[in-house]
């Protein structure tokens, strides 16, 4: 599946269910790969709002904040990921 196909698939899923956290996280990741940090942050923050205890989402949000040169928020996101799952120090 190409990146464009993935984007289309996530968009279709989100049209059906705007609260699908897997699709929101996936869109956030794809937006990051395209340098669209604002839309990535929006999608990731929405995914976290819906699923607060997903440490992987917090890691990805930290990456997005660091790519957006906001190191304070990046650090907070990484700290939250470690707090939620201290033994899982790997990114999703």
C-alpha positions as a Markdown table, in Angstrom:
| # | Residue | x | y | z |
|---|---|---|---|---|
| 1 | Unk | 0.0 | 0.0 | 0.0 |
| 2 | Unk | 1.4 | 3.4 | -1.0 |
| 3 | Unk | 1.4 | 6.4 | 1.4 |
| 4 | Unk | -1.3 | 8.0 | -0.7 |
| 5 | Unk | -3.4 | 4.9 | -0.5 |
| 6 | Unk | -2.9 | 4.8 | 3.3 |
| 7 | Unk | -3.9 | 8.5 | 3.6 |
| 8 | Unk | -7.1 | 7.8 | 1.6 |
| 9 | Unk | -7.9 | 4.8 | 3.7 |
| 10 | Unk | -7.4 | 6.7 | 7.0 |
| 11 | Unk | -9.6 | 9.5 | 5.7 |
| 12 | Unk | -12.4 | 7.1 | 4.7 |
| 13 | Unk | -12.2 | 5.5 | 8.2 |
| 14 | Unk | -12.4 | 8.9 | 9.9 |
| 15 | Unk | -15.4 | 9.9 | 7.7 |
| 16 | Unk | -17.2 | 6.9 | 9.1 |
| 17 | Unk | -15.8 | 7.2 | 12.7 |
| 18 | Unk | -14.1 | 10.4 | 13.6 |
| 19 | Unk | -13.1 | 8.9 | 16.9 |
| 20 | Unk | -11.1 | 6.0 | 15.5 |
| 21 | Unk | -7.8 | 6.5 | 17.4 |
| 22 | Unk | -5.9 | 4.1 | 15.3 |
| 23 | Unk | -6.8 | 6.0 | 12.2 |
| 24 | Unk | -6.0 | 9.3 | 13.9 |
| 25 | Unk | -2.6 | 8.1 | 15.0 |
| 26 | Unk | -1.9 | 6.7 | 11.6 |
| 27 | Unk | -2.8 | 10.1 | 10.0 |
| 28 | Unk | -0.6 | 11.8 | 12.5 |
| 29 | Unk | 2.3 | 9.6 | 11.5 |
| 30 | Unk | 1.8 | 10.1 | 7.8 |
| 31 | Unk | 1.5 | 13.8 | 8.3 |
| 32 | Unk | 4.8 | 13.8 | 10.1 |
| 33 | Unk | 6.5 | 12.0 | 7.2 |
| 34 | Unk | 5.2 | 14.7 | 4.9 |
| 35 | Unk | 6.4 | 17.5 | 7.2 |
| 36 | Unk | 2.8 | 18.6 | 8.1 |
| 37 | Unk | 3.4 | 19.0 | 11.8 |
| 38 | Unk | 0.3 | 21.2 | 12.5 |
| 39 | Unk | -2.1 | 18.6 | 11.1 |
| 40 | Unk | -0.1 | 15.8 | 12.7 |
| 41 | Unk | -0.3 | 17.5 | 16.1 |
| 42 | Unk | -4.1 | 18.0 | 15.7 |
| 43 | Unk | -4.6 | 14.3 | 14.8 |
| 44 | Unk | -2.3 | 13.0 | 17.6 |
| 45 | Unk | -3.8 | 15.3 | 20.3 |
| 46 | Unk | -7.3 | 14.1 | 19.3 |
| 47 | Unk | -6.2 | 10.5 | 19.5 |
| 48 | Unk | -4.7 | 11.1 | 22.9 |
| 49 | Unk | -7.9 | 12.9 | 24.1 |
| 50 | Unk | -9.8 | 9.8 | 23.2 |
| 51 | Unk | -7.3 | 7.3 | 24.5 |
| 52 | Unk | -5.3 | 8.9 | 27.3 |
| 53 | Unk | -3.4 | 5.8 | 28.4 |
| 54 | Unk | -1.8 | 4.9 | 25.1 |
| 55 | Unk | 1.9 | 5.4 | 25.7 |
| 56 | Unk | 2.7 | 5.0 | 22.0 |
| 57 | Unk | 0.5 | 7.9 | 21.1 |
| 58 | Unk | 2.4 | 10.1 | 23.6 |
| 59 | Unk | 5.7 | 9.0 | 22.1 |
| 60 | Unk | 4.5 | 10.0 | 18.6 |
| 61 | Unk | 3.2 | 13.3 | 20.0 |
| 62 | Unk | 6.6 | 13.9 | 21.5 |
| 63 | Unk | 8.2 | 13.3 | 18.2 |
| 64 | Unk | 5.8 | 15.7 | 16.5 |
| 65 | Unk | 6.5 | 18.4 | 19.1 |
| 66 | Unk | 10.2 | 18.0 | 18.6 |
| 67 | Unk | 9.9 | 18.3 | 14.9 |
| 68 | Unk | 7.9 | 21.5 | 15.5 |
| 69 | Unk | 10.8 | 22.8 | 17.7 |
| 70 | Unk | 8.8 | 22.7 | 20.9 |
| 71 | Unk | 11.2 | 20.7 | 23.1 |
| 72 | Unk | 9.3 | 21.5 | 26.3 |
| 73 | Unk | 6.1 | 19.9 | 25.1 |
| 74 | Unk | 8.1 | 17.1 | 23.5 |
| 75 | Unk | 9.8 | 16.3 | 26.9 |
| 76 | Unk | 6.4 | 16.4 | 28.6 |
| 77 | Unk | 5.0 | 13.9 | 26.1 |
| 78 | Unk | 7.9 | 11.6 | 26.4 |
| 79 | Unk | 7.7 | 11.7 | 30.2 |
| 80 | Unk | 4.0 | 10.9 | 30.1 |
| 81 | Unk | 4.7 | 7.9 | 27.8 |
| 82 | Unk | 7.3 | 6.6 | 30.3 |
| 83 | Unk | 5.0 | 7.2 | 33.2 |
| 84 | Unk | 2.3 | 5.2 | 31.5 |
| 85 | Unk | 4.5 | 2.3 | 30.4 |
| 86 | Unk | 7.9 | 2.6 | 32.2 |
| 87 | Unk | 9.3 | -0.7 | 30.7 |
| 88 | Unk | 8.5 | 0.2 | 27.1 |
| 89 | Unk | 11.1 | 2.7 | 26.0 |
| 90 | Unk | 10.7 | 2.1 | 22.3 |
| 91 | Unk | 8.8 | 4.3 | 19.8 |
| 92 | Unk | 5.7 | 2.8 | 18.2 |
